C-alpha cells in the first residue's frame, strides 16, 4: 500500500515493499544508526582539525590585564615642608604635600630612618596620584611620627633633601589643647613655605589663629603694646576695629596669636591682654 504522496506507507498494519520482512527491521535499523554516528564523528574530527589550523595561523591577541594585576609604582621619598614637635618631645608631626596642580599624595607614610646624638632624620614616602578634588589639591597633610626617645636639642632633618626644614615646638606655644574654651578647627590649619598655622574656635564665636614662621622672614606692623607671657615678653599689634595679634620669639622662630572677635563684636586692648593672660603659658 502506498500513501497519498506516492511513497510506501511504513505505518503499522500497512503492506511492506517486496523483499522486506519484519525480522529484517531491527538489523537494518542498527546498521543505519552506526553509519550515521560514524559520519558525525568524522565530521567533528575534520572540523576540529581545520579549527586548530585556523587558530595556529591567527595572530595572537593581547591578554587583557585587570587593574588588580597592574603593578603599582613603588613609593618615592618626598621632601616635607615643616615639623611641629609635641610638648613632651616624643612625637613629631611633619607636613608633606605636592605643589603640582590637581595632584595628591597616595598612602603617605613618615618614619625615622636615621638618628644619633645630634640629629633625627625623617623620611616621607608616598606615590603621586591625581586628586579626587582639584580645588583642594596641593595642600600639606600632617603625618605623626613617634620618636624612639625625646628629641631634646637634636635637629630634625629631611631624608630627601638632607636639610633641616622649619621646626616649631608646642613647648613655645600656650597649651591651647588643654584649654576647654578653645577647640582646634580641622579646616583651619596649614603648613606652607611661609610657615605653620592652626585655627581655633573660641568663646562667643571668636577665633584664634596660632602661627609660626622663621624669624628671618617674619614682619609685623607697628607695636601698640607689650605683654609678659611666662618667661618671655611679647609685643602687640593691631587695633580694636579689627583684630589684635601677640608676637614673641623663641630661638630662630617667631610665633604669633591673632584674636578676632565674633562678627559685629570688638575687643579693646585691655580685653585682649586679659584673654592672652588667661592662656596656659609654660
KAVENTA-V332086 format. One record per residue. PHI is phi in whole degrees, -180 to 180 (NA if undefined). PSI is psi as a letter, one per 40 degrees, with the letter a starting at -180 (* if undefined). NEAR is the number of other ideal C-beta (glycine too) atoms within 12 Angstrom. Layout:
BEGIN
phi psi near
PHI PSI NEAR
PHI PSI NEAR
END
This chain:
BEGIN
phi psi near
NA i 14
-116 i 14
-83 i 12
-65 d 7
-93 e 7
92 e 8
-90 i 12
-62 i 16
-84 h 16
-101 e 17
-75 i 12
-62 h 9
96 e 9
-84 i 14
-75 h 14
-86 i 19
-64 i 14
-61 h 7
92 e 8
-111 h 15
-124 i 12
-57 d 13
-69 d 9
-78 e 14
-63 d 15
-62 d 12
-66 d 14
-64 d 16
-63 d 14
-65 d 13
-66 d 14
-65 d 14
-63 d 14
-64 d 14
-66 d 14
-63 d 14
-63 d 14
-63 d 14
-64 d 14
-65 d 14
-64 d 14
-64 d 14
-63 d 14
-64 d 14
-65 d 14
-64 d 14
-63 d 14
-63 d 14
-63 d 14
-67 d 14
-65 d 14
-66 d 13
-63 d 12
-66 d 12
-64 d 13
-67 d 11
-89 e 10
-70 i 10
-67 i 8
-70 h 8
-83 i 7
-66 i 6
-77 h 7
-76 h 8
-100 h 9
-75 i 8
-62 d 8
-69 d 7
-85 e 9
-68 h 9
-68 h 9
-81 i 14
-67 i 13
-66 i 12
-65 i 21
-100 i 22
-87 h 24
-113 i 34
-76 i 30
-107 i 42
-86 d 35
-161 i 40
-142 i 41
-119 h 42
-90 h 37
-62 i 25
-59 d 24
-89 e 18
76 e 24
-93 e 20
-146 i 27
-132 h 41
-103 h 34
-101 i 46
-111 h 40
-131 i 39
-168 a 31
-131 i 29
-90 e 19
-71 i 16
-71 h 13
58 f 17
-131 i 23
-143 i 29
-82 h 33
-108 h 22
50 f 19
-72 i 30
-140 i 25
-127 i 37
-158 i 25
-76 h 30
-111 e 21
-164 i 18
-160 i 25
-151 a 13
-75 e 11
-121 e 15
-150 i 23
-132 h 37
-101 h 32
-117 h 45
-113 h 31
-111 h 41
-122 h 27
-166 i 30
-101 i 21
-99 h 26
-139 i 20
-71 h 16
-70 i 21
-73 d 12
-135 h 12
-68 e 14
-73 d 11
-114 e 17
-76 i 22
93 e 23
-80 i 25
-79 i 35
-120 i 30
-85 h 29
-129 h 32
-89 h 24
-122 h 33
-85 h 21
-94 i 27
-60 d 18
-152 i 16
-53 i 20
-64 d 33
63 b 19
-95 e 15
-72 i 25
-95 h 26
-86 h 39
-128 i 29
-92 h 32
-65 d 30
-74 d 23
-107 e 18
65 e 18
-104 i 19
-92 h 23
-64 i 33
-58 h 36
-122 h 40
-114 i 39
-126 h 30
-63 d 31
-66 d 27
-93 e 31
-113 i 38
-66 i 33
-77 g 22
-71 d 30
-68 d 20
-95 e 17
-96 h 23
-67 e 14
-76 e 20
-122 h 31
-124 h 20
-63 h 22
-92 h 19
-62 d 12
-98 e 13
-127 f 20
-139 i 27
-165 i 30
-139 h 31
-131 a 22
-66 d 18
-85 e 19
141 a 33
-112 i 38
-140 i 30
-146 h 36
-97 i 26
-135 i 32
-94 h 24
-129 a 30
-63 i 21
65 e 19
85 e 13
-78 i 29
-133 i 29
-126 h 40
-119 h 32
-92 h 40
-146 i 35
-143 h 40
-151 i 29
-62 h 25
-59 d 21
-62 d 13
-107 e 16
-88 i 25
-142 i 15
-142 i 24
-68 a 18
-65 i 13
-75 h 18
-116 e 21
-179 i 24
-132 i 18
-156 h 30
-83 h 17
-127 h 30
65 b 20
-92 e 12
-117 i 24
-118 h 18
-108 i 34
-115 i 29
-117 h 35
-130 i 27
111 a 32
-169 i 19
-67 d 20
-74 e 13
-137 b 17
-137 i 28
-112 i 39
-133 h 35
-105 h 42
-120 i 36
-156 i 33
-115 i 23
-144 h 30
65 b 21
-97 e 20
-117 i 30
-110 h 31
-105 i 41
-152 i 40
-130 h 44
-109 h 33
-106 h 39
-116 h 29
-71 i 27
-63 i 17
-57 h 10
89 e 8
-112 i 20
-139 i 22
-122 h 32
-80 i 20
-61 d 26
-65 d 16
-64 d 20
-63 d 34
-60 d 26
-64 d 15
-64 d 33
-67 d 38
-67 d 19
-76 e 24
-72 i 30
-87 g 21
-94 h 27
-89 * 19
END
